Amino acid sequence: MVNTDNPYARAAVEAMHEIFKKDTVYIRSGGSIPIVTQFDKDLNVPSIMMGMGLPDDNLHAPNEKFHIPNFYRGIESIIRFFQILGGQ
């Protein structure tokens, strides 16, 4: 698990809220992505997982989809995330 009390998590919450106009919901996800644990263990760097998917996207299913407006908002969110971290 990643501690959410760090500047990266706070920047992600702020960026996502500005772009998506929704409050952050923390869920335990991404545990099957091995590099997340490795970054924390070896580099002492917390990983930030910023989800843009919808509950009905059916990830990894034959009828998987991704809501295109969320794709563009995701790009904006990541840009804003780096702006916040950079102090702008």
C-alpha positions in Angstrom: 0.0 0.0 0.0 1.1 3.5 -0.7 0.8 6.2 2.0 -1.5 8.9 0.6 0.0 11.5 3.0 2.7 12.8 0.7 3.1 15.7 -1.7 2.7 13.6 -4.8 -0.7 12.2 -3.6 -1.8 15.7 -2.6 -0.9 17.0 -6.0 -2.7 14.2 -7.7 -5.9 14.8 -5.7 -5.7 18.5 -6.4 -5.1 18.0 -10.2 -7.8 15.4 -10.6 -10.3 17.5 -8.7 -9.6 20.6 -10.8 -10.0 18.7 -14.1 -12.7 16.1 -13.3 -14.6 18.2 -10.7 -14.9 15.1 -8.4 -13.6 14.2 -5.0 -10.9 11.5 -4.9 -11.9 8.0 -3.8 -9.0 5.9 -2.6 -9.2 2.3 -3.6 -6.7 -0.5 -3.2 -5.8 -1.1 -6.8 -2.7 -1.7 -8.9 -1.3 -4.4 -6.7 -0.7 -6.6 -9.7 1.6 -4.1 -11.2 5.0 -5.3 -9.8 7.0 -2.2 -10.5 4.9 -0.1 -8.1 6.2 -2.1 -5.1 9.7 -2.1 -6.6 9.8 1.7 -6.9 8.8 2.1 -3.3 11.2 -0.6 -2.1 14.3 0.3 -4.1 13.9 4.0 -4.9 11.8 5.0 -1.9 9.5 6.8 -4.3 5.7 6.5 -3.8 3.8 5.6 -6.9 0.7 7.5 -7.8 -2.0 5.7 -9.7 -4.4 8.2 -11.3 -7.4 6.3 -12.6 -9.5 7.8 -15.4 -11.6 4.7 -16.2 -15.3 4.2 -15.6 -16.9 1.3 -13.7 -18.4 -0.1 -16.9 -15.2 0.1 -19.0 -14.7 -3.7 -18.5 -10.9 -3.5 -18.3 -9.2 -6.5 -20.0 -12.5 -8.0 -21.2 -13.4 -8.7 -24.8 -15.7 -5.7 -24.8 -13.2 -3.3 -23.1 -13.7 0.4 -23.7 -12.4 3.8 -22.6 -14.5 6.9 -22.5 -12.7 9.3 -24.9 -13.5 12.5 -22.9 -11.8 10.8 -19.9 -8.7 10.2 -22.1 -8.4 14.0 -22.8 -9.2 14.9 -19.2 -6.5 12.4 -18.1 -3.9 14.2 -20.2 -5.0 17.5 -18.7 -4.8 16.0 -15.2 -1.3 14.7 -15.6 -0.2 18.1 -17.0 -1.8 19.8 -14.0 -0.2 17.3 -11.6 3.3 18.2 -12.8 2.4 21.9 -12.7 1.4 21.6 -9.1 4.5 19.6 -8.2 6.6 22.3 -10.0 5.0 25.0 -7.9 3.2 26.8 -10.7 
